[in-house]
């Protein structure tokens, strides 16, 4: 599974880091670090984090999804 975070949209709310700490982490108070290639074991974490993003900055491309789309919760 691949993911992209639109860092221009990201406002640093850190919901992704809370829900997917193995994939997303904050560096300082605002800089988001993330792994763009995620194993299938982390699928639920990534989808939950994407759904929880208040500005929908996380795009997910995974088997079973038709195209890269913001995940809306």
N, C-alpha and C positions, 0 to 999 in steps of 0.2 A: 504494500500500500504506500502511496506517495501522498505527501501533503505539502501545501504552500501556505504561508501566512503572509497576508498583505500587510506589510509593516507600515505602510502609509495609513491604513485604516486602524491598525491596532492602537488602542489607547492605554494599554498596560493595566487593564482591570484584573488580570492574572487568574481568571476563572479556568483557563486552560491549564495553567501550572498546578492549580489545586486539584483538578480532575484527572490530569494526565502527567503526574510528576516525573514519570520515566521518559517522557517525550518532550515536554515543555518545561522551561525554567527561566526565571528572571535573573538577569545579571544587573545588579544594582536595583534601582527602583523602577526603571522603565524599559530597559533593553531586554527583549525576548530572544532567547536562544531555543532552537528546536531541531530535532532530527528530521530531515525531509523524507527519509525512507524508514517506514515503520513496519515491524513484523506483525503478522496476523494475530499474534497473542495480545497485541496492544490495540486491536481494532475497536473494542468497546470504549476504551479510554479516549481514543482519538475522536470517535463519533460523539461521545458525551461532551468532550471539550469543545468541539466545533459547534454543537447545538447550544452550548451555554455561552458562547462568545456574544456579548451584547452588541458588538458592531459587525458581526458575521465576517470576521477577517480570515477565518480558517477555511481553506479549500481542500477537499479530500478527493483523491482518485483511488478507488479500490475496486477489486472484483465485485461484481454485483451492483455497482453504481453505474449508471448509463454514461455519465460524463463528469468532468470536474465541475462541481457546483458547490456553492456555499450550502452547508448543512443547516437547515432551519429546524429549530426545536419546537 
